Amino acid sequence: MKLLQNEPLRHHTTMGVGGNARMFAYPETFDEFLMLLKERYFIIGRGSNLIFTDNNFDGTVISLEKCFNALSFEQIDSKRKLVKVGGGVSLKRLLRECVREGLHGLEFLWGVPGSVGGACHTNTGAFGSSFLEYIKEIQIVNQDDKGIKSLKREDIIFSDRVGVKSVIVIDALLILERGESEERLSEFRKWRRGHQPIDKKTAGCIFKNPPGDYAGRLIEKVGLKGERIGDAGISEKHANFIVNFGKATFRDILSLIEMMSEKVFEMFGVKLELEVEIVG
Ligand SMILES: Cc1cc2nc3c(=O)[nH]c(=O)nc-3n(C[C@H](O)[C@H](O)[C@H](O)COP(=O)(O)OP(=O)(O)OC[C@H]3O[C@@H](n4cnc5c(N)ncnc54)[C@H](O)[C@@H]3O)c2cc1C
């Protein structure tokens, strides 16, 4: 298996910051994967919801993209197909293949640079839909006892941006219906390109939307759009995104996050909750 020593984590996250991992591993078989779980580890998807601190990670960061990367379709009836997809598959590939199969439902994932495993963990959502709504079952490895089991949809407790915790998702089964997706795809593509800095280094939305409001709106109202600390800046396009303009450090980003949260609390009394995960 491919093992990288003292690997900069900034190369593995969309935000592009972080210290080094003592080891970064791409297991290729199930046995290799299980072996890596014996020591301290962290499972990474595409690193698109993560901000690693500048500290080094004293353990192994494990990518599942080489061992859980299968994708197949099975007809259920004239209207529906069962999609079996590995936890390491990118959402981009999943969406592309589903559209090719004439299935619709996942168009809301256009432009989300994550993986199936990451989407199950965070219950990735947009435009009123979320990933776990489409799940029939997931195959998981329990982080505590390393046992493998299946979780049926009714066993999974999920809500807005809250998905499965303390488990490693190795496979997911989704049920999708036949249907045209081009119109919704082009609508969502246009919206994302117009409203989010998707061509820049970011970790997506920093904060969850508070009930009945938008974190971006509140941050904009306190006048922080465009604010910069070092090479980190609050996006001019969407105030809930922090952009790494070059050599931003974790410290720069954290200072901006604290500023956003404090100012919004001062002015609106709203406590913003992080959507991104800070690790390390
Ligand atoms: C430009 C941009 C747009 C975005 N738009 C959206 C959006 O519209 N909606 C939204 O919800 N999010 C959005 N995001 C955030 C992010 O892309 C999603 O949360 C994504 O699904 C995370 O997947 P990932 O593979 O990158 O996970 P990572 O960031 O790598 O990891 C996130 C968490 O998932 C865990 N994890 C990863 N793989 C597994 C696995 N196999 N089993 C169990 N746990 C696992 C990790 O340990 C970590 O705790 C956006 C991000 C960017 C950069």
The ligand as a Tripos MOL2 file, in Angstrom:
@<TRIPOS>MOLECULE
LIG
   53    58     1     0     0
SMALL
NO_CHARGES

@<TRIPOS>ATOM
      1 C1        -16.7030   24.5160   -2.3170 C.3       1 LIG1
      2 C2        -17.3860   23.6540   -1.2570 C.ar      1 LIG1
      3 C3        -18.7660   23.5360   -1.2640 C.ar      1 LIG1
      4 C4        -19.3950   22.7570   -0.2810 C.ar      1 LIG1
      5 N1        -20.7590   22.6700   -0.3160 N.ar      1 LIG1
      6 C5        -21.3830   21.9420    0.6360 C.ar      1 LIG1
      7 C6        -22.8120   21.8510    0.6380 C.ar      1 LIG1
      8 O1        -23.5040   22.4130   -0.2150 O.2       1 LIG1
      9 N2        -23.3940   21.1350    1.6230 N.ar      1 LIG1
     10 C7        -22.6590   20.5070    2.5900 C.ar      1 LIG1
     11 O2        -23.2690   19.8450    3.4660 O.2       1 LIG1
     12 N3        -21.3150   20.5520    2.5900 N.ar      1 LIG1
     13 C8        -20.6630   21.2570    1.6480 C.ar      1 LIG1
     14 N4        -19.3020   21.3290    1.6560 N.ar      1 LIG1
     15 C9        -18.5380   20.6400    2.7390 C.3       1 LIG1
     16 C10       -18.0390   19.2250    2.3570 C.3       1 LIG1
     17 O3        -17.7130   19.1680    0.9860 O.3       1 LIG1
     18 C11       -19.0460   18.1090    2.6860 C.3       1 LIG1
     19 O4        -19.3520   18.0850    4.0630 O.3       1 LIG1
     20 C12       -18.4440   16.7570    2.2480 C.3       1 LIG1
     21 O5        -19.4240   15.7980    2.0990 O.3       1 LIG1
     22 C13       -17.3560   16.2380    3.1740 C.3       1 LIG1
     23 O6        -16.8000   15.0940    2.5700 O.3       1 LIG1
     24 P1        -15.2420   14.7840    2.6190 P.3       1 LIG1
     25 O7        -15.0600   13.4650    1.9670 O.co2     1 LIG1
     26 O8        -14.4690   15.8800    2.0710 O.co2     1 LIG1
     27 O9        -15.0380   14.6310    4.1900 O.3       1 LIG1
     28 P2        -13.7590   15.1380    5.0170 P.3       1 LIG1
     29 O10       -13.7640   16.6150    5.0450 O.co2     1 LIG1
     30 O11       -12.5450   14.4550    4.5420 O.co2     1 LIG1
     31 O12       -14.1420   14.5840    6.4560 O.3       1 LIG1
     32 C14       -15.2500   15.1260    7.1540 C.3       1 LIG1
     33 C15       -15.5880   14.1590    8.3020 C.3       1 LIG1
     34 O13       -16.0840   12.9460    7.7310 O.3       1 LIG1
     35 C16       -15.3310   11.8570    8.2750 C.3       1 LIG1
     36 N5        -15.2420   10.8190    7.2410 N.ar      1 LIG1
     37 C17       -14.6450   10.8820    6.0370 C.ar      1 LIG1
     38 N6        -14.7820    9.7010    5.3910 N.ar      1 LIG1
     39 C18       -15.4660    8.8860    6.2370 C.ar      1 LIG1
     40 C19       -15.9210    7.5430    6.1600 C.ar      1 LIG1
     41 N7        -15.6760    6.7670    5.0930 N.pl3     1 LIG1
     42 N8        -16.6120    7.0450    7.2120 N.ar      1 LIG1
     43 C20       -16.8900    7.7960    8.2970 C.ar      1 LIG1
     44 N9        -16.4760    9.0700    8.4490 N.ar      1 LIG1
     45 C21       -15.7810    9.6040    7.4130 C.ar      1 LIG1
     46 C22       -13.9540   12.4410    8.6280 C.3       1 LIG1
     47 O14       -13.3080   11.6400    9.5860 O.3       1 LIG1
     48 C23       -14.3720   13.7870    9.1630 C.3       1 LIG1
     49 O15       -14.8020   13.6520   10.5040 O.3       1 LIG1
     50 C24       -18.6350   22.0930    0.7030 C.ar      1 LIG1
     51 C25       -17.2400   22.2160    0.6920 C.ar      1 LIG1
     52 C26       -16.6240   22.9980   -0.2760 C.ar      1 LIG1
     53 C27       -15.1120   23.1120   -0.2550 C.3       1 LIG1
@<TRIPOS>BOND
     1     1     2 1
     2     2     3 ar
     3     2    52 ar
     4     3     4 ar
     5     4     5 ar
     6     4    50 ar
     7     5     6 ar
     8     6     7 ar
     9     6    13 1
    10     7     8 2
    11     7     9 ar
    12     9    10 ar
    13    10    11 2
    14    10    12 ar
    15    12    13 ar
    16    13    14 ar
    17    14    15 1
    18    14    50 ar
    19    15    16 1
    20    16    17 1
    21    16    18 1
    22    18    19 1
    23    18    20 1
    24    20    21 1
    25    20    22 1
    26    22    23 1
    27    23    24 1
    28    24    25 2
    29    24    26 1
    30    24    27 1
    31    27    28 1
    32    28    29 2
    33    28    30 1
    34    28    31 1
    35    31    32 1
    36    32    33 1
    37    33    34 1
    38    33    48 1
    39    34    35 1
    40    35    36 1
    41    35    46 1
    42    36    37 ar
    43    36    45 ar
    44    37    38 ar
    45    38    39 ar
    46    39    40 ar
    47    39    45 ar
    48    40    41 1
    49    40    42 ar
    50    42    43 ar
    51    43    44 ar
    52    44    45 ar
    53    46    47 1
    54    46    48 1
    55    48    49 1
    56    50    51 ar
    57    51    52 ar
    58    52    53 1
@<TRIPOS>SUBSTRUCTURE
     1 LIG1         1 GROUP 0 **** ****
